[in-house]
Structures are given as structure tokens and as C-alpha cells.
């Protein structure tokens, strides 16, 4: 039984990933700020009070995972605010950067001592973090924060190669969640099913690649 750790696990894609990994037979630790009745019903191990925008709030993870070995860490937690050139709110953009980019790095920093050699890290990014595919403009904070997450993930892939920890950068698709006001084109179940397969198939030779839920490469 592998130990799988998932952030942002109380709703949306993270919640569905918890369900599918639990059904697969893995031991799932769900990290979130607050739990939900649905998450509690899955029978996974829930750790609340985990605010990835605060390094201090993550301190408890060190003692919590003492003596444990993590096979897979999924950095799924994220936020999205919508800004265009006429409505730039810099505090909001900084908040997105802190959660979407630095948040994943904070979690990695705390949990790296517990990730087993040969394990995996999957950072949930977005095609909106692709520079070459940006032909619509807008969404400054979200696009910038996801591009920063991609850059950090590539560095992690290089720095962790010696430990054979494979780092995947993943686009989950345009999913019907609260973040998209449920205007997506696919369900969380469909997205999570695809992500799970991509992660399962992901090897150290793939480390640092930017892929979407069906395994297709995403341009930088």
C-alpha cells in the first residue's frame, strides 16, 4: 500500500483524486485548511489547518509525517482570480503567486525528507501557465503564478534527479469546478481518472515534462 499525499483535497479535483486513489487501494493523506463531510466520508486520513500560503502553518507536517515514507505527493491546492489590464489588483496577484507557485514549493520543502527515493511529485498546473499558448491575454495573476510553478517544477526535477524522484507538471483540463464556476467541459471524475493514469505511467525519464490529463505534452 503506497502513501499518497494530496493538497487542496476538500473539493474539486483534489477531492476526486482522494476518492480514486483510495479506491485504488492506496493510503491517502488529505491535506486541507478545512475538511468537508464528503471528504470525511471517503475514509482517508485528513489533516486540517494546512494553509500552504503560510510556512509557519506547514510546520506541523514535519512531526506528522515523522517515520512515514511518501510514495506520491500531489500539489493540487490553488486559487484563481480574474484580472484584465483595466482591473489589476496587485494584492490579489501576489496572493495567487503565494498559493499557486510558492505554496507548492513550501509543501515540497517540508515533505522532501519523507518522500522515498524513486517516489513522485505531481504539481497541478494549467495550460494558462504556457507562454506560447497565451493568445487571449488577461488573467495576469493566474497565468504568471502558474508559469512560476512550472519554472519551480523544472528546477525540482533537476535537483531531485539524483534521488530518482520524478516531478510531473500537469494540466488537469478545463474542469467543472468552483474555480471555473462549473463552466468546464469535463467532470472532476474524468480529469482525475486521466491524471491518475498519467502519474502512474510517469517515470524518472519523463521528469520535468509538462503534460495534460491525457498524456499529451503541453508547450511551454
C-alpha positions as CSV (number, residue, x, y, z in Angstrom):
1,X,0.0,0.0,0.0
2,X,1.6,3.3,-1.1
3,X,1.3,6.5,0.8
4,X,-0.2,9.3,-1.3
5,X,-0.4,12.9,-0.1
6,X,-2.8,15.4,-1.7
7,X,-3.1,19.1,-1.0
8,X,-6.3,21.1,-1.7
9,X,-8.2,17.9,-1.1
10,X,-11.5,19.1,0.3
11,X,-13.2,20.0,-3.1
12,X,-12.9,19.8,-6.8
13,X,-10.1,17.8,-8.5
14,X,-8.3,17.2,-5.2
15,X,-11.4,15.6,-3.6
16,X,-11.9,13.3,-6.6
17,X,-8.2,12.4,-6.6
18,X,-8.6,11.3,-2.9
19,X,-11.5,9.2,-3.8
20,X,-9.8,7.5,-6.8
21,X,-6.5,6.8,-5.0
22,X,-8.4,5.4,-2.0
23,X,-10.4,3.1,-4.3
24,X,-7.2,2.1,-5.9
25,X,-6.0,0.7,-2.6
26,X,-3.5,3.5,-1.6
27,X,-3.3,5.1,1.8
28,X,-4.3,8.7,1.2
29,X,-3.5,11.6,3.4
30,X,-5.6,14.6,2.5
31,X,-4.2,18.0,3.4
32,X,-6.6,20.9,3.5
33,X,-7.5,24.0,5.5
34,X,-10.9,22.7,6.4
35,X,-12.5,19.3,5.8
36,X,-15.9,18.6,4.4
37,X,-18.5,15.9,5.1
38,X,-17.8,14.4,1.6
39,X,-14.1,14.2,2.2
40,X,-14.7,12.6,5.7
41,X,-16.9,10.0,4.1
42,X,-14.1,8.6,1.9
43,X,-12.2,7.0,4.8
44,X,-9.0,8.8,4.0
45,X,-6.6,10.3,6.6
46,X,-7.5,14.1,6.8
47,X,-5.1,16.7,8.1
48,X,-6.7,20.1,8.6
49,X,-5.3,23.6,9.2
50,X,-2.9,23.2,6.3
51,X,-2.6,26.7,4.7
52,X,0.1,26.4,2.0
53,X,0.4,30.2,1.8
54,X,2.0,30.1,5.3
55,X,5.3,28.5,6.0
56,X,4.5,28.5,9.7
57,X,1.2,26.7,9.2
58,X,3.2,23.9,7.5
59,X,5.5,23.3,10.4
60,X,3.2,20.6,11.9
61,X,3.7,18.4,8.8
62,X,7.3,17.7,9.9
63,X,6.1,15.9,13.1
64,X,3.0,14.4,11.4
65,X,5.0,12.6,8.8
66,X,7.9,11.5,11.1
67,X,8.6,7.9,10.4
68,X,6.4,7.8,7.3
69,X,7.5,7.3,3.7
70,X,5.6,9.1,0.9
71,X,5.4,7.5,-2.5
72,X,3.5,10.3,-4.2
73,X,2.9,14.0,-3.4
74,X,0.2,15.8,-5.4
75,X,0.4,19.6,-5.1
76,X,-3.2,20.4,-6.2
77,X,-4.1,23.3,-4.0
78,X,-4.6,26.6,-6.0
79,X,-6.7,29.7,-6.4
80,X,-7.7,31.8,-9.4
81,X,-8.7,35.4,-9.6
82,X,-9.6,37.1,-12.8
83,X,-7.8,40.4,-13.7
84,X,-7.5,42.2,-17.0
85,X,-5.4,45.2,-17.8
86,X,-8.1,47.6,-16.6
87,X,-8.7,45.8,-13.2
88,X,-5.2,44.9,-12.0
89,X,-5.3,44.2,-8.2
90,X,-1.7,43.6,-7.2
91,X,-2.5,42.2,-3.7
92,X,-4.7,39.5,-5.4
93,X,-1.9,38.7,-7.9
94,X,0.6,38.4,-5.0
95,X,-1.9,36.1,-3.2
96,X,-2.1,33.8,-6.3
97,X,1.6,33.7,-6.6
98,X,2.0,32.8,-2.9
99,X,-0.5,30.0,-3.2
100,X,-0.1,28.6,-6.7
101,X,3.7,28.8,-7.0
102,X,5.3,29.3,-3.6
103,X,2.7,27.1,-1.9
104,X,3.7,24.0,-3.8
105,X,7.4,24.8,-3.1
106,X,6.7,25.3,0.6
107,X,5.0,21.9,0.8
108,X,7.8,20.2,-1.1
109,X,10.4,21.8,1.2
110,X,8.6,20.4,4.3
111,X,7.9,16.9,2.9
112,X,11.0,16.2,0.8
113,X,12.7,14.4,3.8
114,X,9.8,12.0,3.8
115,X,9.4,11.3,0.1
116,X,11.1,8.0,-0.7
117,X,13.8,7.7,-3.3
118,X,12.1,6.8,-6.5
119,X,8.9,8.5,-5.5
120,X,7.0,11.1,-7.4
121,X,5.8,14.7,-7.2
122,X,2.9,15.8,-9.3
123,X,2.3,19.6,-9.5
124,X,-1.1,20.5,-10.8
125,X,-0.5,23.5,-13.1
126,X,-2.5,24.8,-16.1
127,X,-2.2,25.4,-19.8
128,X,-2.8,29.0,-18.8
129,X,0.8,28.9,-17.5
130,X,2.0,28.3,-21.0
131,X,3.6,31.4,-22.5
132,X,3.5,30.2,-26.1
133,X,-0.2,29.3,-25.9
134,X,-1.4,32.6,-24.5
135,X,-3.3,34.1,-27.3
136,X,-6.2,35.6,-25.2
137,X,-4.3,37.8,-22.7
138,X,-5.8,38.7,-19.3
139,X,-5.7,36.6,-16.2
140,X,-2.4,38.2,-15.2
141,X,-2.1,36.8,-11.7
142,X,-3.2,33.3,-12.5
143,X,-1.1,33.0,-15.7
144,X,2.0,34.4,-14.0
145,X,1.7,32.2,-10.9
146,X,1.2,29.0,-13.0
147,X,4.2,29.9,-15.2
148,X,6.2,30.4,-12.0
149,X,5.1,27.0,-10.7
150,X,6.2,25.4,-14.0
151,X,9.7,27.0,-13.6
152,X,10.0,25.8,-10.0
153,X,8.9,22.3,-11.0
154,X,11.6,22.1,-13.7
155,X,14.2,23.1,-11.1
156,X,12.8,20.5,-8.7
157,X,13.1,17.9,-11.4
158,X,16.7,18.7,-11.9
159,X,17.6,18.9,-8.2
160,X,15.8,15.7,-7.3
161,X,17.0,13.6,-10.2
162,X,19.8,12.2,-8.1
163,X,17.2,10.7,-5.7
164,X,15.2,9.5,-8.7
165,X,12.2,11.5,-7.7
166,X,10.2,12.2,-10.8
167,X,8.5,15.6,-11.0
168,X,5.4,15.9,-13.2
169,X,3.8,19.2,-14.3
170,X,0.2,18.5,-15.1
171,X,-2.7,20.3,-16.8
172,X,-6.0,18.8,-15.5
173,X,-8.1,20.0,-18.4
174,X,-11.0,22.6,-18.3
175,X,-12.9,21.0,-15.5
176,X,-16.3,21.8,-14.0
177,X,-15.3,23.0,-10.5
178,X,-15.9,26.0,-8.3
179,X,-12.8,27.6,-9.8
180,X,-14.3,27.6,-13.2
181,X,-17.8,28.4,-12.0
182,X,-18.6,24.9,-13.3
183,X,-18.3,26.1,-16.8
184,X,-15.7,23.4,-17.8
185,X,-16.0,20.8,-20.4
186,X,-15.2,17.7,-18.3
187,X,-16.1,16.4,-14.9
188,X,-13.7,16.1,-11.9
189,X,-14.1,12.3,-12.2
190,X,-12.9,12.4,-15.9
191,X,-10.0,14.7,-15.1
192,X,-8.8,12.7,-12.0
193,X,-9.0,9.4,-13.9
194,X,-6.8,10.8,-16.6
195,X,-4.3,12.4,-14.2
196,X,-4.1,9.2,-12.2
197,X,-3.1,7.2,-15.3
198,X,-0.5,9.9,-16.4
199,X,1.0,9.9,-12.9
200,X,1.1,6.0,-12.8
201,X,2.8,5.9,-16.1
202,X,5.2,8.8,-15.3
203,X,8.9,7.6,-14.9
204,X,12.1,9.3,-14.0
205,X,13.0,9.6,-17.7
206,X,9.9,11.9,-18.0
207,X,10.8,14.1,-15.1
208,X,10.2,17.9,-15.7
209,X,7.7,17.3,-18.5
210,X,4.6,19.4,-18.8
211,X,1.7,17.1,-19.7
212,X,-2.1,17.3,-19.8
213,X,-4.5,14.8,-18.3
214,X,-4.4,12.6,-21.4
215,X,-0.6,12.5,-21.5
216,X,-0.2,15.0,-24.4
217,X,2.7,17.3,-24.0
218,X,1.9,21.0,-23.3
219,X,4.1,23.6,-24.9
220,X,6.0,26.0,-22.6
